[in-house]
Amino acid sequence: MTDQITLYSYWRSSAAYRVRIGLNLKGLRYEIQPVHLLRDGGEQHTPAFRKTNPQGLVPVLEHGNRQLRQSLAILEYLDETWPDRPLLPATARARQRARAIAQAIACDVHPLNNLRVLKYFEHEWHVPQPERDTWVKHWINEGFAAIEEMLGGHLSTGQYCEGEAPTIADCCLVPQVYNARRFGVDIAAYPTIARIEQACLALAAFDLARPERQPDRPE
């Protein structure tokens, strides 16, 4: 019998979105524990949540008595604990490529447009909103231009980032595309990324993970 799975999540968090996709692809049942990243200065900063994650970040996955942090590490934990419907391909070369695409997004693109970075710009340096938006769009475009080149025309790119089944790379790509659209990035400039996103969103696992489908979304 599978231990209870609880995901500490925020409806619009890209990192939590990745894990929701992974859980859905695995067919795992889980409960959402909402953490509002904006209300009252951010519930992630409360002493109660800091006991759950000293970094003050979502997601956190509780599996039984274990508390798991960092979205990519959580996705790999899911793959090792429930090997069916793998999130990582079968060969070392393909696994490396899937991880490389995932990390290009999670480690290089996403941190530069993370909420805490933008809040620091706003409150500490008093950077106006238009300049903050320009910052976000610049780094997403820089990252997407490179990822488009990694994907477009590559022999290993199939219906999804790596082959014909969604992997950890797709779990990262789709939330970042959602985030890009929020800031007005022209996704049509990246046709392979746009095509893969649409293939992913046609699957129930991705569709059910969408921010607008989450219980804590605003009315």
ABEGO torsion letter per residue (X at the ends): XBBBBBBBBBAABAAAAAAAAAAAAAGBBBBBBBBBAABGGEAAABAAAAAABAAGBOBBBBBEABBBBEAAAAAAAAAAABABGBABBABAAAAAAAAAAAAAAAAAAAAAABAAAAAAAAAAAGBBAAAAAAAAAAAAAAAAAAAAAAABGBAABBABABEABBBAAAAAAAAAAAAAAAAGBBAAABAAAAAAAAAAAABAAAAAABAAABAABBX
